[in-house]
Amino acid sequence: MIILVRHHESASRLISSLTYSFHSGRYSLDNVLRETLAECITVLEKDQSDKSISLFEVKDDILQIRDGIRISAESVVKRTFEKGTGFAGSVWEKGEAEYINNIDYEGDPRFNHEEHYFPKRNRFKSMMGIPLQVDEQIIGVLCIQSESEDGFCADDLRALEFYANLCTFMMLYDKIGLNTKGSEDNDSSK
C-alpha cells in the first residue's frame, strides 16, 4: 500500500512539473527526464539503495545511453547496443518489458559478449528493461539494474511502465518540438 501511495505522489509531482514546464516556456527535457529517472527508484518494492537506471535512446540504429542515475561515465560512453545484442538490445528487439532476477553471466548470451563484459566487481544480479514505444517504433529502452539477486517483482514492472511511458512522451515531444522549431526557423529565413 505504501508503494502505491508513493507512486501516486511521485506521478502527480512529475505530471505537475511537466505541465508547469510546458506552460511556463521553461521546458528542459534533460531536467524533467532526470527527475523522472530519480522517481523511478522510489516506487520499487525492494531496497532502492542498490539500484541504478539507464535511459537508452535509439540513434542511427544503435542504443546509446541518454541519461542515467548511479551509472559511471565509462558506461555512458561504452554501453551501446545493436538490436538484439545485450539485455537492452534484446528488449529493443522483442519490444516487450522483461526482468531477470538472477543473471547468469556464463549461460545467458545477452550478458557474455566480450565487448559488453561486466567485470565481476561491477556485475548486477538483477535487471529490468522496458521498451519506449511509439506505435510500432521503439525509440529507446529504460533499464533498471540491481546489485541484489531477486531485486525486482512483477509489481515493479507495472509501476515502472508509467515512468517509461512518461520518458517516451517527453523524448517524442522533444523530437517533434525540435523538428517544428527547426522548420519554423527555416521558413522565417525565406
Secondary structure, DSSP 8 states (H G I E B T S, - for coil): -HHHHHHHHHHHHHHHHHHHHHHHT---HHHHHHHHHHHHHHT-SS--TTEEEEEEEEETTEEEEEEEES--HHHHHH-EE-TTSHHHHHHHHHTS-EEESS--TTT-TTT--GGG---GGG--SEEEEEEEEETTEEEEEEEEEESSTT---HHHHHHHHHHHHHHHHHHHHHHHHHHHHHHHHHHHT-
